[in-house]
Amino acid sequence: MKLQVKGTIVSNSDVDVYRWYGKEATAPKDLVLPETNEPIDVEINSGGGDVFAGAEIYTALRKYQGQVNISIVGVAASAASVIAMAGDNVKISPMGMMMIHDASDANGGNAKAHKHAAEVLDGLSGQIADSYAARTGRSADDFKALMDKETWFTAKAAVEAGLADEVMFADEDSLSMVASMSDQLSPEALAKGRVVMAMDENKTVAGDHENTVGNMAVTIDGAEIAQLVAEALQPYQEALDNLKSQEQEPEAKKPTGFLF
């Protein structure tokens, strides 16, 4: 059986909003494990996301009684790298990368709130380091130092560190490449998405609409929708403007060599 951890790792309550925005995402409820305890193959290509959603997926895989084979086909960063630690066997593409770093949070409030958040983050980072140590046999302190400076591992380096067992297609020559971390939607974007999704479901007539999500009042009006559409079309408009500009200017001398 094949399962996938792709895109941003999010909570069960947020995953539908991400998909409404057209963003690839994985939530704990997406990984439905078979009751037969048959071997499962889990493909990972994720820049991480919600640490608790990642912990839930990690725990479910660790508890599974059957063989868990992990394949990192792109990037396993942050929370996704923790999920990879649940595998009985971990393979990584020769083009794959792993990244580990300290837990982070967007915290607000007074000094006491910030101190409390720092304590929680230190605890979370320590637990994450423990998950790497448990699989590799290296000390948690080693990984804490690597996490503190944010460390990227090529496929070969991941195997050398014990984070992966083998490089796929090891008999073939390959180059490693860096993949960027997934971006997470802001609380405001999530809230507005929920409102617009509710509008679609209720077939609300276009116009001003106000709702409360949690304790956050959200207003979406026709002007804001028009602005969002304009922002989405901006790259295409810029490309069109550039083409028009090139038509009016003499042809520039083409560079030699290759650009990537």
PELINMO-V763563 format. One record per pair of residues at least 6 apart in sequence whose C-alpha atoms are under 7 Angstrom apart, sorted by the first residue. I is the first residue (numbers start at 0). J is the second residue. D is the distance in whole Angstrom. If there is no record, write none. Layout:
((I:J:D) (I:J:D))
//
This chain:
((0:38:7) (0:39:5) (0:40:6) (1:39:6) (1:40:5) (1:41:6) (2:30:7) (2:40:6) (2:41:5) (2:42:6) (3:41:5) (3:42:5) (3:43:6) (4:25:6) (4:42:6) (4:43:5) (4:44:6) (4:45:7) (5:23:7) (5:24:6) (5:25:6) (5:43:6) (5:44:5) (5:45:5) (6:23:5) (6:24:4) (6:25:6) (6:44:7) (6:45:5) (6:46:7) (6:181:7) (7:23:7) (7:24:5) (7:25:6) (7:45:6) (7:46:6) (7:47:6) (7:48:5) (7:181:6) (7:183:7) (8:24:6) (8:25:5) (8:26:6) (8:47:6) (8:48:5) (8:49:6) (8:52:7) (8:53:6) (9:24:7) (9:25:6) (9:26:5) (9:48:6) (9:49:5) (9:52:6) (10:26:5) (10:27:7) (10:49:7) (10:52:5) (11:26:5) (11:27:6) (11:28:6) (14:24:6) (14:25:7) (14:26:6) (16:189:6) (16:192:6) (16:193:6) (17:24:7) (18:24:7) (26:52:7) (27:52:6) (27:55:6) (27:56:5) (36:64:6) (36:65:4) (37:65:5) (37:66:7) (38:65:5) (38:66:4) (38:67:6) (39:66:6) (39:67:5) (39:68:6) (40:67:6) (40:68:5) (40:69:6) (41:68:6) (41:69:5) (41:70:6) (42:69:6) (42:70:5) (42:71:6) (42:72:6) (43:70:6) (43:71:5) (43:72:6) (43:73:7) (43:75:6) (44:71:6) (44:72:6) (44:73:5) (44:74:5) (44:75:6) (45:74:6) (45:75:5) (45:76:6) (45:79:6) (45:181:7) (46:74:6) (46:75:6) (46:76:5) (46:77:6) (46:79:6) (46:179:7) (46:180:4) (46:181:4) (47:76:5) (47:77:5) (47:78:4) (47:79:5) (47:180:7) (47:181:6) (48:78:6) (48:183:7) (50:78:6) (53:78:5) (53:79:7) (53:82:6) (56:82:7) (57:81:7) (57:82:5) (57:85:6) (60:85:6) (61:85:5) (66:87:6) (67:86:5) (67:87:5) (67:88:7) (68:86:6) (68:87:6) (68:88:5) (68:89:6) (69:83:6) (69:86:5) (69:88:6) (69:89:5) (69:90:6) (70:89:6) (70:90:5) (70:91:6) (71:90:6) (71:91:5) (71:92:6) (71:95:7) (72:91:6) (72:92:5) (72:95:6) (73:92:7) (73:94:7) (73:95:5) (73:96:7) (74:95:5) (74:96:5) (74:97:6) (74:178:6) (75:96:6) (75:97:5) (75:98:7) (76:97:5) (76:98:4) (76:99:6) (76:180:7) (77:98:6) (77:99:5) (77:100:6) (80:97:6) (80:98:7) (80:99:7) (81:127:7) (81:130:7) (84:130:7) (84:131:7) (84:134:6) (88:164:6) (89:163:5) (89:164:5) (89:165:7) (90:163:6) (90:164:6) (90:165:5) (90:166:6) (90:167:6) (91:154:6) (91:163:7) (91:165:7) (91:166:5) (91:167:6) (92:154:7) (92:166:6) (92:167:5) (93:154:5) (93:166:6) (93:167:6) (93:173:6) (93:174:7) (93:175:6) (94:154:7) (94:174:6) (94:175:4) (94:176:6) (95:153:7) (95:154:6) (95:175:7) (95:176:7) (96:151:7) (96:152:6) (96:153:5) (96:154:6) (96:177:6) (97:151:6) (97:152:5) (97:153:7) (97:157:7) (98:150:6) (98:151:4) (98:152:6) (99:146:5) (99:149:6) (99:150:6) (99:151:7) (100:146:4) (100:147:6) (100:148:7) (100:149:4) (100:150:7) (101:124:5) (101:146:5) (101:147:6) (102:120:6) (102:123:6) (102:124:5) (103:120:7) (106:113:7) (128:139:5) (128:142:5) (128:143:6) (129:139:5) (132:138:5) (132:139:5) (135:161:5) (135:162:6) (153:175:6) (154:166:6) (155:166:7) (157:163:6) (158:164:6) (158:165:6) (190:212:6) (191:217:6) (194:210:7) (205:221:7) (206:220:5) (206:221:5) (207:219:6) (207:220:4) (207:221:6) (208:218:6) (208:219:5) (208:220:6) (209:217:6) (209:218:4) (209:219:7) (210:216:6) (210:217:6) (210:218:7) (211:217:6))
//
